């Protein structure tokens, strides 16, 4: 495959950025999208140019590090992570636009790399879970209803990639925050801090400068792990309940 890549290049958050055009040839349809970028970078290095900076780690769709807007869609045309997107999703001769996440709370570090530490601070605001330490408790010591366990597992699948923010027209982080709130709050182990957790995490989310949620639904559509939109409404109910109790 021969492709034309229009890649966002930006040296740092304070500098202006622009799309730069590159031609790559000999791309196998079986390559992952990141392997294609590796090929581009190898060519740039041989030419004495600065390679394109982009985030990656496990390349197995688990860590959430890969974070690209591809032809205007978070993670590209398939509902998966960028590292699991393969070049067979494109055609020979295609022009592909590659940009970083666009959100005020995700400042550009360099090129396609953005600072997502705002997510870390939201998680930190959730605090701890009151649980006995020491020897592992008996598995049946704290009964968990099956629907609650399944809900917790469903929300815990969130990998914190930020696609929900990138896809949201408002740049909201409600789907991410609700996933982190709900996967703890539905379990009995998370009950002691249930109210303070949702209040603190939502407050931190607002402080980070994310946009407001209007339930457009683009976040859930873009989420590679399928976190459902009703996660947001569940967190809203938790928030209102906790706010009433705190008065």
Buried (B, 14 or more C-beta within 10 A) or exposed (E): BEBEBBBBBBBEEEEEBEEEEBEBEEBEEEBBBBBBBBBBBEBBEEEEEEBBBBBBEEBEBEBBBBBBBBBEBBBBEBBBBBBBBBBEBBEEEBEBBBBBBBBEBBBBBBBBBBEBEBBEBBBEBBEEEEEEEEEEEEEEEEEBEEEBEEBBEBBBEBBBBBBBBBBBEBBBBBBBBBBBBBBBBBBEBBEEBBBBBBBBBBEBBEEBBBBEBEEBEBBBBBBBBEBBBEBBEBBBEBBEEBEEEEE
